[in-house]
Amino acid sequence: MKFNKTMLVASAAALSLGLVACDGPTEEGMEDTAEMQESQLDAQAEQMEDAGAPEAQVDAVEDQADAVEDQGEAAADTVGEAADGNTM
C-alpha cells in the first residue's frame, strides 16, 4: 500500500512540473514570430549569397537572424514568467 501512495505522489509531482513547463499561447506566439523573422532573414542571406554578395555581408545578416530569434525567445520567456508569476 505504501508503494502505491508513493507512486501517486510522484506521478502528481511529475504532472505538475510538466504543466509549469508548458508555454502559454502568448509565449508560443512570440516564439513563433521570432522564428519566422529568423527564417526571413536567413532567406535574405541565402539570396544575397546566391547573388554574389561578399561573405562578410551574408554572415552579418545570418548573425542578425540569430540575434533576432534569441531576443524574441528571451522576450517570450519573460512574458511567460510574468504570466506564471515567477518574476524575480
N, C-alpha and C positions, 0 to 999 in steps of 0.2 A: 504494500500500500504506500509506503514511503517513497518508493521509486516512482510511482505514478504521480504523486504530488510534485516531486522534483521535476519530472518531465513537463508537467503542466506549467509550472512557474518558468522553466527555461524556455518553453515554447512561447509563452506570453511575452517574456522579455525580448526574445528574438523578433517577434512580430512588431512590438512597439518600436524597437530600434529600426526596423525596416521602414515603418511608416514615417519616422522622423527624417530618414534619409531621402525620402521622396521629394522631388521638386514640385512646387505649385505651378499652376498654369501661367502665372505671370513670369516666374523664373524660367520656365521652359520656353516661353515665347521670346524672352530676351536672349536666351542662349541660341535659339533658332535664328534670330535676327543677326546675331554676331557671326554665326556660321555662314549665313547667306552673304553677308558683307565680305567675309574672308574669301568665299568662293568667287565672288565677283572680282575681287582684287587679284586673286590667283589667275582667273581667266584673262584679266587685263595684262598681267605679267607674261602669260603664255603668248598672247597676241603680240606683245612687244618683242618677245624673243623671236617669234616667227618672222616679224618684220625686220629683224636685224638690229634691234636696239642694243646698245652697249650692255654688257653683262652687269655692270655696276648699277645701271638703272633698273634692270629686271630684278636684281637682288633687293634693291631698295623697295620696290613695290611688293615683293614677296615678304620682306620684313614688316612692311606696313600691314599687310594682310594678317600676319601672325599677331601683331600688336593689337589690331582691331578686335580679333577674336578673343585674345587674352583679356583685354579691357572689358569687352562685353560680358564675358563669363564672370569676371570679378564683380561687375556691377550687378549681374543677375544673382550671384551668391549673396551679395549684400542685401538685396531686396528679399531674397529667400530667408535670410537670417532675421531680418526685421519682421517679416511676416510670421516667423516661428517664435518671435520674442526672444531670440538668442543673441541679441546685440550686446557687445561688450562695452 
